[in-house]
Amino acid sequence: METGVGRGRGEGVDVLAGFLAGRPAVVLSGAGLSTESGIPDYRGVTGRRRTSAPMTYQEFVGEEAARRRYWARSHLGWRTIARALPNDGHRAVARLVRAGAVTGVITQNVDGLHAAAGTAEAIDLHGRLDRVVCLDCGDLSDRTRLDERLEEANPGFRATAVAHTNADGDAELPAGSTERFRLVPCEVCGTGTLKPDVVFFGENVPPERVHRAFALVDAAPALLVLGSSLTVMSGLRFVRRAARQGTPVAIVNQGPTRGDDLAALTLDLPLGPTLSALTEALGAAAV
């Protein structure tokens, strides 16, 4: 394995360009790619560990109090996600796709920033926060509309102090501040429970989505991991699969990852400047 820890950015970009030259890659992106857009990371040198446990699927469907707590926190945290714009890293990935240097994108992020940057076919492995699904009738709706309805049902709630917002849009609030938060039902069936169209902890990624992601990895000459610590198996499994098949893996992340021992190349570099320079090195800057 070749490591880029301590390597200068220019030298690291040259090594990464050499890794990708004539060998287009599938990108697997994580929260670290979105920190330059103002969305916090979960862990590592670019962010902080969350202090509250994430909502599980079992809690959400089993307890109204849990749903009230989730939607109250997400109603405030959604502002951080909604106002975020693609950064240089997202735009560089889109240019690499158009240039043919990247054959597909799988993202663990739920912020939709790959699509906003122009990568329309990115596989949103864990779903998207800007969509809402009814667990009863299956209707899929826009998060902006739900935000308006929650604002009407809870006037003044936006004034609640937010201690921190996590990468999944979950705002950390003072204890007891969510107890009187009012939920709203599905507008189509009138009674259905609304859930963000994202995969909660304890919930499985839809099999069809996983199969599409595996197909991308299986067909690619290389796998490029960007901004993921690979802590959860939903991302690490793609690195393990590539390694088993003899597909070379490169990881660009600030901080160590669970996949470092499986990678042919690891670089500890900031993603926006590194990927922008990579597009120039591969002749994709103007694409």
Wavefront OBJ file of the C-alpha trace (Angstrom):
o trace
v 0.000 0.000 0.000
v 1.224 3.485 -0.806
v 0.367 6.098 1.766
v 0.040 9.826 1.306
v 0.108 10.835 4.965
v 2.550 13.715 5.220
v 2.786 14.015 1.454
v 2.426 17.500 -0.045
v -0.838 18.223 -1.867
v 0.812 18.634 -5.257
v 2.721 15.372 -4.964
v -0.400 13.621 -3.663
v -2.446 14.855 -6.614
v 0.214 13.618 -9.042
v 0.181 10.174 -7.426
v -3.643 10.053 -7.498
v -3.707 11.176 -11.145
v -1.251 8.417 -11.952
v -3.454 5.918 -10.117
v -6.489 6.939 -12.209
v -4.742 7.441 -15.562
v -6.306 5.005 -18.014
v -8.226 3.419 -15.145
v -11.596 5.112 -14.552
v -13.010 4.656 -11.067
v -16.278 4.448 -9.231
v -16.461 7.029 -6.430
v -17.724 6.156 -2.957
v -18.242 9.405 -1.054
v -18.903 10.125 2.609
v -19.594 13.000 4.970
v -16.078 14.384 4.644
v -16.846 15.507 1.099
v -19.603 17.827 2.337
v -17.845 19.529 5.238
v -16.629 22.303 2.924
v -20.313 23.006 2.212
v -20.916 23.682 5.904
v -22.388 20.281 6.739
v -20.712 18.755 9.813
v -18.848 15.469 9.641
v -19.641 12.573 11.976
v -16.103 11.881 13.098
v -12.463 12.479 12.245
v -10.342 15.595 12.068
v -12.892 17.563 10.037
v -15.781 17.255 12.471
v -16.862 16.111 15.900
v -18.551 13.026 17.241
v -22.224 13.459 17.863
v -23.217 13.513 21.529
v -26.690 12.022 21.073
v -27.563 8.585 19.745
v -29.011 8.615 16.216
v -32.645 7.679 15.765
v -33.209 3.995 14.985
v -35.928 2.716 12.687
v -37.401 0.618 15.486
v -37.728 3.647 17.771
v -39.220 5.798 15.033
v -41.987 3.379 14.034
v -42.635 2.175 17.574
v -43.027 5.366 19.609
v -44.887 8.587 18.884
v -42.654 10.364 21.389
v -39.621 9.252 19.398
v -41.172 10.545 16.165
v -41.970 13.851 17.840
v -38.395 14.110 19.083
v -36.957 13.249 15.669
v -39.089 15.687 13.666
v -38.548 18.524 16.163
v -34.794 18.127 15.928
v -34.811 17.567 12.177
v -37.120 20.541 11.610
v -34.382 22.793 12.965
v -31.411 20.856 11.602
v -32.903 20.800 8.109
v -31.957 24.463 7.722
v -28.271 23.516 7.671
v -28.826 20.939 4.927
v -31.253 23.033 2.872
v -28.990 26.056 2.581
v -25.836 24.042 1.766
v -24.422 24.383 -1.745
v -22.089 22.041 -3.633
v -18.427 22.730 -2.971
v -15.335 22.383 -5.150
v -15.144 18.672 -4.360
v -18.697 17.952 -5.568
v -18.139 20.009 -8.715
v -14.831 18.274 -9.405
v -16.488 14.857 -9.144
v -19.148 15.979 -11.631
v -16.424 17.104 -14.057
v -14.592 13.800 -13.664
v -17.828 11.958 -14.491
v -18.346 14.028 -17.636
v -14.721 13.443 -18.657
v -15.053 9.674 -18.225
v -12.478 9.490 -15.426
v -15.273 8.454 -13.020
v -17.809 5.872 -14.197
v -20.294 6.253 -11.362
v -20.874 7.711 -7.906
v -22.169 5.982 -4.783
v -22.706 8.345 -1.864
v -23.352 7.633 1.786
v -24.510 11.241 2.197
v -28.160 12.272 2.374
v -27.645 15.936 1.429
v -28.253 15.665 -2.341
v -25.179 17.779 -3.140
v -23.802 15.439 -5.801
v -27.000 15.887 -7.796
v -26.960 19.637 -7.205
v -23.418 19.739 -8.602
v -24.476 17.958 -11.782
v -23.960 14.254 -11.028
v -27.529 13.276 -11.804
v -27.011 9.508 -11.675
v -25.378 9.316 -8.240
v -26.700 6.423 -6.148
v -27.934 7.878 -2.851
v -27.180 4.784 -0.794
v -28.877 6.076 2.358
v -31.590 8.108 0.628
v -32.207 11.860 0.564
v -33.282 14.270 3.304
v -35.103 16.480 0.800
v -37.768 13.803 0.298
v -40.431 12.514 2.685
v -42.216 9.158 2.470
v -45.530 8.110 4.022
v -45.098 4.764 5.789
v -48.789 3.972 5.257
v -49.622 4.853 1.643
v -46.109 5.185 0.237
v -46.553 8.716 -1.107
v -43.261 10.493 -1.771
v -43.300 14.258 -1.234
v -40.988 17.256 -1.049
v -39.335 18.143 2.254
v -39.889 21.867 1.705
v -43.653 21.364 1.864
v -43.370 19.400 5.117
v -41.135 22.121 6.534
v -43.867 24.688 5.828
v -46.523 22.510 7.478
v -44.412 21.893 10.583
v -43.763 25.625 10.839
v -47.509 26.307 10.752
v -48.176 23.613 13.371
v -45.380 24.829 15.665
v -45.186 28.628 15.488
v -42.149 30.031 17.233
v -40.364 26.703 17.531
v -37.548 27.843 15.241
v -36.406 30.115 18.070
v -35.290 27.049 20.043
v -31.546 27.078 20.643
v -29.544 24.534 18.617
v -26.359 23.219 20.235
v -25.090 21.395 17.141
v -26.354 19.890 13.884
v -25.155 16.502 12.692
v -24.475 15.415 9.111
v -27.912 13.776 8.902
v -29.667 17.052 9.753
v -30.378 16.026 13.345
v -30.088 19.085 15.594
v -29.032 18.603 19.189
v -31.529 20.447 21.412
v -31.949 21.106 25.139
v -33.640 18.316 27.097
v -37.424 18.602 27.184
v -37.649 21.076 24.310
v -39.416 18.637 21.967
v -42.205 17.358 24.217
v -44.895 19.717 22.855
v -43.826 19.570 19.223
v -46.828 18.807 16.990
v -46.596 16.264 14.180
v -48.544 16.446 10.920
v -49.959 13.496 8.925
v -49.596 12.593 5.264
v -51.542 14.990 3.028
v -52.494 12.204 0.599
v -53.991 9.545 2.874
v -54.720 11.933 5.741
v -53.475 9.724 8.572
v -50.151 8.211 7.502
v -46.891 8.497 9.425
v -44.275 10.603 7.651
v -40.609 9.632 7.631
v -37.647 11.216 5.843
v -36.726 9.165 2.790
v -33.451 8.090 4.401
v -32.185 4.828 5.847
v -32.205 4.938 9.639
v -29.927 2.886 11.858
v -31.460 -0.573 12.157
v -33.078 -0.240 8.723
v -31.767 -1.982 5.628
v -30.716 -0.195 2.464
v -33.203 -1.258 -0.260
v -31.757 -4.374 -1.983
v -32.226 -2.943 -5.471
v -30.096 0.063 -4.504
v -27.371 -2.186 -3.095
v -27.386 -4.355 -6.234
v -26.958 -1.287 -8.465
v -24.050 -0.114 -6.337
v -22.379 -3.523 -6.393
v -22.803 -3.652 -10.178
v -20.963 -0.329 -10.491
v -18.115 -1.558 -8.298
v -17.892 -4.902 -10.103
v -17.595 -3.225 -13.513
v -15.112 -0.530 -12.508
v -11.339 -0.762 -13.014
v -10.823 1.075 -9.694
v -12.648 2.337 -6.581
v -12.004 5.843 -5.248
v -13.190 6.573 -1.695
v -13.653 10.262 -0.885
v -14.259 11.605 2.619
v -15.462 8.454 4.358
v -14.028 6.859 7.473
v -15.759 3.623 6.362
v -16.875 3.105 9.947
v -20.232 1.597 9.001
v -20.517 -1.587 6.980
v -22.827 -0.051 4.376
v -19.778 1.697 2.884
v -16.972 -0.639 3.932
v -18.564 -3.588 2.117
v -17.837 -1.980 -1.254
v -14.157 -1.588 -0.395
v -14.005 -5.192 0.786
v -15.722 -6.399 -2.359
v -13.341 -4.467 -4.600
v -10.347 -5.823 -2.681
v -11.582 -9.416 -2.942
v -11.895 -9.018 -6.694
v -8.442 -7.529 -7.054
v -9.818 -4.084 -7.963
v -7.397 -1.388 -6.751
v -8.755 1.011 -4.126
v -7.602 4.579 -3.444
v -8.788 6.479 -0.354
v -8.632 10.252 0.079
v -9.762 11.184 3.577
v -8.624 13.387 6.414
v -7.916 10.845 9.116
v -7.605 7.035 9.138
v -10.334 4.731 7.809
v -11.378 1.125 8.366
v -10.425 0.377 4.774
v -6.839 1.636 4.825
v -5.329 -1.847 4.980
v -7.260 -2.816 1.830
v -6.232 0.224 -0.216
v -3.468 0.455 -2.798
v -3.220 4.195 -2.098
v -4.259 6.380 0.846
v -3.985 10.166 0.923
v -4.671 12.400 3.915
v -5.552 15.611 2.074
v -8.394 18.207 1.943
v -10.886 17.123 -0.676
v -11.946 20.361 -2.387
v -8.473 21.585 -3.405
v -7.222 18.064 -4.087
v -10.079 17.098 -6.397
v -9.990 20.445 -8.196
v -6.292 19.938 -8.886
v -7.011 16.362 -9.957
v -9.409 17.554 -12.669
v -6.636 19.734 -14.082
v -4.093 16.905 -13.923
v -6.485 14.608 -15.806
v -7.566 17.260 -18.307
v -11.118 17.394 -16.943
v -11.081 20.957 -15.569
v -12.996 22.438 -18.498
v -15.490 19.592 -18.945
l 1 2 3 4 5 6 7 8 9 10 11 12 13 14 15 16 17 18 19 20 21 22 23 24 25 26 27 28 29 30 31 32 33 34 35 36 37 38 39 40 41 42 43 44 45 46 47 48 49 50 51 52 53 54 55 56 57 58 59 60 61 62 63 64 65 66 67 68 69 70 71 72 73 74 75 76 77 78 79 80 81 82 83 84 85 86 87 88 89 90 91 92 93 94 95 96 97 98 99 100 101 102 103 104 105 106 107 108 109 110 111 112 113 114 115 116 117 118 119 120 121 122 123 124 125 126 127 128 129 130 131 132 133 134 135 136 137 138 139 140 141 142 143 144 145 146 147 148 149 150 151 152 153 154 155 156 157 158 159 160 161 162 163 164 165 166 167 168 169 170 171 172 173 174 175 176 177 178 179 180 181 182 183 184 185 186 187 188 189 190 191 192 193 194 195 196 197 198 199 200 201 202 203 204 205 206 207 208 209 210 211 212 213 214 215 216 217 218 219 220 221 222 223 224 225 226 227 228 229 230 231 232 233 234 235 236 237 238 239 240 241 242 243 244 245 246 247 248 249 250 251 252 253 254 255 256 257 258 259 260 261 262 263 264 265 266 267 268 269 270 271 272 273 274 275 276 277 278 279 280 281 282 283 284 285 286 287
